[in-house]
């Protein structure tokens, strides 16, 4: 194929930025050429900037160690060196929105891991296997921003990917009510046990803002494009509880669901096993071959055993059974920093490239 696209990682020194660095090492389509972060890291090599702050297992990839970190606020300088950027900055929401739009207005596509633009009407929030048609809204966004090539696309909250794919495969049966509780790893807060010793032998029954995201973002994922914006779906009704648990990676969900047209258990399992999306059709590099894996064992999926299924890009389910109050209940699991964060954003970028939205400048 042609030369790899030049990629910038804005916010490259944080935990999600580090995951981007790892995932893009030896990527067949993309090459990290630029890393940007806060002014305090600017001017240092990447290796120096993350010294004592590297949070992941495995070492820093050799190809990025000597890249000199740029100041993320110097938009024109960063944008001039890349074909597109991944954004994973840790800033207040209004500043993130302004920064990402500034990059987009330079003609640079922005694939964001941040929540700031998830409810901007003309910004697609995408799980590539579920709502690739929402990319159509980019045309309206480009018109608003005054650019022919730049735009912003975002990934949704990491926790909803533990249960939304399983529900999405069943939309034909019209789910009406969903109750979900998510048990979320500490890496979802950008931390490990060294940073957060209070989480050892502990459970915290609250994650700020997470329940609202978990109840509303699926409806935007299941929404439609109309008049240059995303209109969220009105059903099903979703209520959630989100709980922080002492595991490193992996968000597990317990789900109860009722349907307008109740399927059989065999129909549900068939839908899950056969479900494929646009990434599987296109054979994208990061796409899992099997999107949803069902475990027959009563004690699966388990976070530690199963979070890395399909290189952390697959989702899994188990314990499907009828319920006394709802039609069915089941357990779902996804890897929060792979499928749910950086890996999901890389898959979005692959989809955008394959569909012609991202090209070499």
N, C-alpha and C positions, 0 to 999 in steps of 0.2 A: 504494500500500500504506500501512499505518499508519506512525506515526512510527518512526524508526530506534531500535534498541536502544542504550542507553548502555553504552559499553565502557570498562573500565579496563585499562591495561597495567601490570602489576606487574613491575618489572625493565625499565622502558622506556628506560633510558639506554644499555644494552649493545647489542652488534651485533644480536642477534636482536630485542630490543625496538625498535631503530631500524627493522628490517625490518617489524615489525608496524605501526609508525607510517606507513611508506610504503604498505604494502599496504591499509591501512584508509582512506587518504585518498580521499574521494569514494566509499566503499563504499555500495552501494545499500541495505543492510540495517543496517549498524552505523555508529556515530559515536563516535570517541574523545572522551570527556569528561574522563577522569581518567588521570593518569600517576603512578605511584609508583616509588620507587627507595630507595636507601640513605639513611640520615639525613644523610649528607654532601651529597646533592643536594637534599634537602627544603628547600622555601622558595624555591628558584630557579625562574625560568621554564624551560621545557623547552629553549629556545634557549640559555640560559645554562648549563644543566646539561650539555649535550653540546658546548659550545664547545671546539674543539680535539680532540674525541673522535668526531666524526661520521665513520663509516667507510664509508658507502655512496656510490655515485655518485648524483648528483641532490641537490637541496637539501631542507632540512627543510620539510615541508608547512606552509603558512601557518596552517592551522586549529589547529595544536598548538603553535606557537612560544611563545605567551603563556600556555599552561597552566602553572599553578604546580605543581611536583612535590610530591607528598605523601610522607610516610614510609611505606614499605611495611609496616613492623611495626605500624602503627596500623590494624589490620584493620577495626575497626568504622567508623572514619572513611572509609576508602576504600570499603568495601562499601556504605555508605549512599548513595553517589553513583552507583552503577552497577547495571546489570542483570546483567552477568557480567564476568569478567576473563580476560585472557590472562596466563599467568605465565611469565616468562623470567628469573628471578632467578639470580644467580651466588652460591650459598651451598653449604655442606656438605649432603649428602643428607638427613641426619636433620632439619636445620633447614628444608629445603624441604618435606619431608613434613609437618612440624608446621604450617608457614605455610599451605600449601595446604588442609590440613584445617580450619584455623581459618577461612579464608575460606569454605569450603564450609558450615561449621556456622552461618554467618550467613544461610544461604539463598541464597548466591551461587554460581552455577555457575563452575567453574574449568576452563579449557581450557589444559593445561600443555604447554610445550615442554621441560620438564625430564625427566630420567630417573628421578627419585626414586620415583615411584609406578608405574613400568612393571610391577613384579611384585607390587603389592598385589592380592590375589586378586579383589577386587570393583571394581577400577578398570579400565575398558575402555581398551585401547591400540589405536588405530584407524588404519587406512588406509581412508578412506571407501569406496573402490571395492571393497575386499576383504572386510572383516569388519564391516559396519554392524550386524549382528545382535548383536554384543557389547555394544551399548548397553543391551540388556535387563538387564544386570547392575547398572545404575544403581539400580534399585529396591532391591536388597539393600544397596547401599552407602549409600543415603539412610537406610535403617532403622538401619544401624550407626552412622551419624553423628548420627542424631536430627534430621533435617531433611526437609521435604517438597519442597523446591525446590533446595537446594544439592547439589553433587556435584563430582567430579573426573573428567575424561577426559584422556588423554594421547596424544601422537603417539609413534611409535616412533623408533628410531635413524635418522638421516638416510641412512646408507650402505646400509641394507637395501632402500631404495626404488629403488636402481639395478638390483636383480635380482629381488626378491620378486614384483613385479607380473607379470613375464614368466613366472616359475615358477607363479604362482597360476593364470594362464590355462590351465595344462597339468595341473592337479591331477587331472583325470579319468584321466590316463594313469599316475597313481601314481608320481611321482618317488621314487626310493629313496636315491640318493646325490648330493650336491651339493658341488662344490669351487668356492669363489669367492674371488677376490682383488680387493680394492677399492683404487682409486687416488684418494685423497681430497684435496680442495682445502683450502687453508689457512684459508679462512673457516669451515670446520668446527671449527677451534680458536678461533674468534672473533677472528681476526687478519687483517691484510693485510700486504703486503710492507714497508710502513713500520714496522709493529710488529715484524716478524719477518724482518729482512734475511738471517738465516742460511739461510732457505729458498730464496733465489735460487741457481739453478744447483745445486740439492741435492735429494736424495730421502732421507727418513727411513723405514726399514723397520719402524717400530713406532709404534702409537698406543695409549696406555694404556687397557685395558679394552674396546677396540673389537672385538677378535676374539670375545670371549665374547658380547657383545651381538649381533654379526652371526650367530653360530651358534645362539643361543637365542631371540632375539626373533621370528624368523619362525615358530617353533613355537607361540609364544603367539598370534600373529596367526592362525595356522591352527587354533587350538584351538576349544573349544566351551564354551558356558555350561551349568553343571550345579550345582544347589544353591546358587545365588547367588554363584558364582565362575567365573573362567575356568580351564579345565583345558587345559593345553597339549597339542598334538599330539605323537605319538611318532615321526613320520617326516615328511620324509626325514632321513637323517643329513647334517649340514652341517659342513664344515670350511672355515675362512677364513684369509686373511692380509690385513691392513689396512696400507696404506702411504701416507704423506704425500708428496704431490708438489707441485711449484712452480707451481700454477695458482690463480687467485683463487677461482672458484666452479665447482662441478660434481664429482660423484663418479662415476667410471667403474668398472665391474666386468667382469672376465673370469670366465666361468662354464662349468663342466663339469657335466653332469647325466646320470644313468642313470635309466631308467624300468622299472617292472614290466611295463607294456604300451607298448612302444616305438611312438611315433607316427611318421608320415612327416613329412618336412620340409614338405610342403604342408599337412598338418593343423596343424602348429605355426604356420605363417604365417597360416593362416585363423583360428585361435584368437586370435592376437595382434591381427589387424586388426579382428576383430568384437567384441572384449571391451568390454563396458560394465558399469558399476557403478551403484549407487544415485545418486551425484551426477549422472551423465549422464541417468538416468531423470527426476530431479527438476529438471534444468536449473539446478543451483546456480551462483551468480555466479562462483565461482572454479574451477569444474570444467572440465577440458580437454574439448573436444568429442571428440578422439581420445586415449584414455588411453595406448595403446601404439603408437608409430610405428616401423615397421621400415624400415631403409635397405638398399637393394640394393647400394649402392656398397661396395667392399671396404674402403675407408678411413673408413667412417662406422659409428656416430656418433663425432664428435669433440667433445671437451669444449667448446672455444671456440665452435665453429660451432653446436652442437646443444643446449646446456644450456638455452637459453631457449625451446625448443619449447613451444607452447601457453602462452605467457607464463610459462614456467618451471614449469608445473604438469603437463605431460605427461612421460612417460618414453619412452625410445627404446631400440632394440635393433638389432643388426647382426651380420654375420659368422656367421650360423647355418650350421653344417656338421657332418657326422658326425665322430666322434673315434675314434682307434684304441684308447683305453682305456675311455672312457665312450661313451654313446650319441650325445650331441651336445655342442657347445660354441658359445658365443655371447658377445657383448659387450653390456652394458647401461649406461645413463647416466641420471642424474637431477640436477636442480639442488638442491644441498644446503640452501641457505638459503631457497628458495622451496618446491618440493614437499617437501623434506626437513625443513624447520623451520617458519618463520613461516607460509608459504603453506599448508602441510599442516594447521597448527593452525587457520587461518582456514577452510579447507574443512571441518574437523571441526565448527567452530562453526556453519557454515551448515547442515550436516547435522543437528546437534542442534536448531537452530531449526526447520528444516523438519519434523522429526519430533516437535516439541512439547516437547522437553526444556528449551529456553531460552525464557523469555517475559519480557515487561516486568514489573518488580516492582510 
